[in-house]
Amino acid sequence: MKQFITVLIFLCVFHQVQAQTDSLLASLQTSSNQTQELFPKKMLFTQRWAWGEHGLLRGGKTVTPEIRLRDMKTRRSMLVAHQVFGFATLAGFIGQGIVGAKLYDNPGDRGLKETHEALGFAVNATYSLAAISSLFAPPPLVQRDKGVSSIRLHKWLAVVHLTGMLATNILASQLEHNPSLKPYHRAAAYTTFASFAAAMVVIKF
């Protein structure tokens, strides 16, 4: 009888140890799988092209957790540059709007026209640099939530002001030969400014 009880206890202990071992192995396997996921499931095509597992800027090197940590430092620097160029662009928008309003009232003023064009060139340059520093920044480590967030609103507004920026430039190139387009040019410029300013505001929340 004692031997039977001893064997029964041994079997119970063995079963418990086996269950704990299986649980530990499953936990380790899950942890290993999470460690191997070095990229979010969704990336911008520019990020995938430049910084993906076989991205152009990888130089054929295997991506490791240490490399991804360095990516995060690069990402932070590029997003800081994105903000700096964004503020410069916003200031340029304001200056261009003030000069542009005066130019509408005095279309023959050569000095105002040259100033407006110079500001336009500067705004296009800083806007392009802001876009490049964001689009080509390394992807984040994790996938963001699918719900509405400040980042998502920032991206939606970016689509609006990018469209407005293109429209403003296209219309500006045709004003000299077709002055009737001035109201549309002004509307596109104001829409671009408003959506750009809103994009900078929402990212702070």
WOGI-V6031 format. One record per backbone hydrogen bond with DSSP energy under -1.0 kcal/mol. CO is the residue of the C=O (numbers start at 1). NH is the residue of the N-H. Records with the same first field share a line. If there is no record, write none. Layout:
CO->NH, NH
This chain:
1->5
2->6
3->7
4->8
5->9
6->10
7->11
8->12
9->13
10->14
11->15
12->16
13->17
14->18
15->19
16->20
17->21
18->22
19->23
20->24
21->25
22->26
23->27
24->28
25->29
26->30
27->31
28->32
29->33
30->34
31->35
32->36
36->38
44->48
45->49
46->50
47->51
48->52
49->56
50->57
52->55
55->58
58->61
64->68
65->69
66->70
67->71
68->72
69->73
70->74
71->75
72->76
73->77
74->78
75->79
76->80
77->81
78->82
79->83
80->84
81->85
82->86
83->87
84->88
85->89
86->90
87->91
88->92
89->93
90->94
91->95
92->96
93->97
94->98
95->99
96->100
97->101
98->102
99->103
100->104
101->105
102->106
106->109
109->113
110->114
111->115
112->116
113->117
114->118
115->119
116->120
117->121
118->122
119->123
120->124
121->125
122->126
123->127
124->128
125->129
126->130
127->131
128->132
129->133
131->135
132->136
134->137
149->153
150->154
151->155
152->156
153->157
154->158
155->159
156->160
157->161
158->162
159->163
160->164
161->165
162->166
163->167
164->168
165->169
166->170
167->171
168->172
169->173
171->174
174->178
178->181
179->182
181->185
182->186
183->187
184->188
185->189
186->190
187->191
188->192
189->193
190->194
191->195
192->196
193->197
194->198
195->199
196->200
197->201
198->202
199->203
201->204
202->205
